[in-house]
């Protein structure tokens, strides 16, 4: 995880193998950073975040909810197979 802070601007970069999450409070800075990175690396912008490293991200107008429900359910399904009797809802 990398942080950049200058005056009132914050940029946070989370990098894991070939997955990258970039966020901050200054859209111009984020865009500039993406352009700079894309000149050095092949990148694909997936727009709004839904999943990252097994964590589901659900946004509302005022908050962000993080959940590992799907990750845990998939993990249990892998080990318990058809005998899994947990309720699965999104």
C-alpha positions in Angstrom: 0.0 0.0 0.0 1.3 3.4 -1.0 0.1 6.8 0.2 0.7 10.2 -1.3 -0.3 13.3 0.6 0.4 16.8 -0.7 -1.5 19.8 0.8 -5.1 18.7 0.8 -4.7 15.9 -1.9 -4.5 12.2 -0.9 -3.8 9.3 -3.2 -3.8 5.7 -2.1 -2.5 2.9 -4.2 -3.0 -0.8 -3.2 -1.1 -3.2 -5.3 -1.3 -7.0 -5.1 0.5 -9.0 -7.9 -1.4 -7.7 -11.0 -4.4 -6.2 -9.2 -4.3 -2.5 -8.4 -6.7 -0.3 -6.5 -6.3 3.5 -6.8 -8.3 6.0 -4.9 -8.1 9.5 -3.5 -9.9 12.8 -3.0 -8.6 14.6 -6.0 -9.9 13.4 -9.4 -7.3 15.5 -11.4 -4.5 13.9 -9.4 -5.9 10.4 -9.9 -6.3 10.9 -13.6 -2.8 12.3 -13.9 -1.4 9.3 -12.0 -3.3 6.8 -14.2 -1.9 8.5 -17.3 1.6 8.4 -16.0 1.3 4.7 -15.0 -0.3 3.8 -18.3 2.8 5.1 -20.2 4.9 2.5 -18.3 2.5 -0.4 -17.8 -0.4 -2.1 -19.7 -3.5 -1.3 -17.7 -7.2 -1.7 -17.9 -9.5 0.6 -15.9 -12.5 -1.4 -14.6 -14.3 1.7 -13.4 -16.3 1.3 -10.2 -15.0 -1.3 -7.7 -17.1 -4.3 -7.0 -14.6 -6.9 -5.8 -11.0 -6.7 -4.8 -9.0 -9.6 -3.4 -12.1 -11.4 -2.2 -13.7 -8.4 -0.7 -17.1 -7.2 -2.1 -17.6 -3.5 -2.2 -21.1 -2.0 -2.1 -21.4 1.8 -2.4 -24.3 3.9 -1.3 -24.6 7.7 -1.8 -22.9 8.3 1.6 -20.9 5.2 2.5 -19.1 2.1 1.4 -19.8 -1.4 2.8 -17.1 -4.1 2.6 -18.0 -7.8 2.9 -16.2 -11.1 2.5 -19.5 -13.1 2.3 -19.0 -14.3 -1.2 -15.4 -15.2 -0.6 -16.3 -17.3 2.5 -19.3 -18.9 0.8 -17.1 -19.9 -2.2 -14.4 -21.3 0.1 -16.9 -23.3 2.1 -18.5 -24.5 -1.1 -15.2 -25.7 -2.4 -14.7 -27.9 0.7 -18.2 -28.9 1.6 -19.5 -29.2 -2.0 -23.2 -30.1 -2.5 -23.7 -30.7 1.2 -23.4 -26.9 1.9 -26.7 -25.8 3.4 -25.9 -22.1 4.1 -28.3 -19.5 2.7 -26.5 -17.5 0.0 -27.7 -14.0 -0.7 -26.0 -10.9 -2.1 
